[in-house]
């Protein structure tokens, strides 16, 4: 088996690698992924991640493809910020409206977690940088 590193180019490739990301975090269990996915369902989560990628010019998805099968076996989303791209120039962390959880304690918890997860970004990510954001790995051949 030989492996090829490729940048995701098409909408169908994007959906494939995001689905791989989701599959790799559902088993084994990952609490942060469940918090990110929410209660609105897998399809809504997939579409939210696609929309987020399409709206962020710094977002890049890379995938590792098994050249024998042509299937992605691993993928990662990177944010590549070059000069002139500082989303934290005001010194404020990004706000994350957590609409994928219903009103109540679960949403409050998710919002607080995202706030804590993001509050260091204006300090460490204000200069040009690369930041790995999401990953996915096919844990077994049955996954792909």
N, C-alpha and C positions, 0 to 999 in steps of 0.2 A: 504494500500500500504506500503510495506516495501522497504527500500532502501539499496543497497549494494555498498560499495566503492571498486573499482577494478582497478588494473593497466592494461593498454592496452597491449595486448600481440601479437596480430596477425595483419597482414596488413589490413584485412577487418575491424577489430575493429578500427584501426587507421583512416582509411578513414571515418568510421561512426562518430567518435568524431570530426574530422576536419570538416566534413560536418555540424555537429551540431554547431561548432564554427562559421562557415561562415553564416549559417542560422540565428543564434542569433544576429549577427551584421548587417545583412541587413535590419532587421525590428525590432525595430525602427532604423532609420537611424543613422549611426555612421561614421563620416567623416574620422577618423583615419583608420577604417577598409577599407573604399573605397580607401584610399591612399595605404594601404597595398595590397589590391587586384589588383589594377591597371586596365588597359584597355585590358589586354590580355585574360580575360575571367575566368569564375569560374573554369573550369577544369584545366587550367594551374596553377591557384592559389592553388588549392587542391594538385596538383602534386608537386608544389614548397614547400609547407608545409610538405608533406610526405618526400620529399628528405632531407629537412633541419633536420627533426627529425632523419631520418636514419643515417645522417652523423655526428650527434652530440652525443657523448657517454654520455653527461650529461643530455640529454633530456628524460623526463619521462612524459607520459600522464596518468592521472588518470581519471576515469569516475565514475559517480554515476548512478547505474542501478536500474530501477523500477523492482523489482523481480516478479511482476505480469505479466508484458509485456515482460520483458527481454530486454527492450530498454534503451539506455543511455538517461538520462534526463539532465545531466550536465557533463562537462568535463573541465579539466585544464591541461595545459602543464607547467611543472616545470623544471627548470634547477637545477640539484643537483651537485654541484661542491665540491669534497672532496680534501684532501691534494694532491698536485702534479698536480692539474688541474687548472692552472691559465691562461686563455686566454688573460689576460691583463698584463702579466709580463713585457712587453716592455713599459707599461704606455700609450699605444695608444688605443683609443676606436676602436671597430671593424668598418671596412668600409663595406658599404652595397651598392653594385652595384644595382641600381634600374632599372633593365632591363624590368620590366613589364609596364613601361610607355614609350611612344615614346619620341624620342629626342625632346627637347624644354623646355618650361617653366614648364610644369607639372613635368617632370623628375627632373629638377633643384630644384623645390620646395620640391619634395619627398626626394631627396638626402639631402637637407639642414635640413629637419625635422628629418630624421633618424640620421644625424650627431649630432644634438642638443639632441636628445633623448638618444644617446649612449655616449656622452662625459663625463658623470659622472661615468660610469661603471668602468674605471680603478681605481678610487678612492674608491668607496664603495663596489666593488665586487671582490677585488683581493685576499681575504682570502676565505677559504671554506665557502660555503653558499648555500642556497636554494632561488631561485628567481622564482616567478610565472610569466609566460610569456604570455600565451594565455588562454582564457576561453571561454566557450560556455554554454548556458542554453536554454532548450526548454521552451519558454515562455508560451505555451499552449499545451494541449494534441494533438491539431491538428498538432503540429510540429513534433511529434514522433509517 
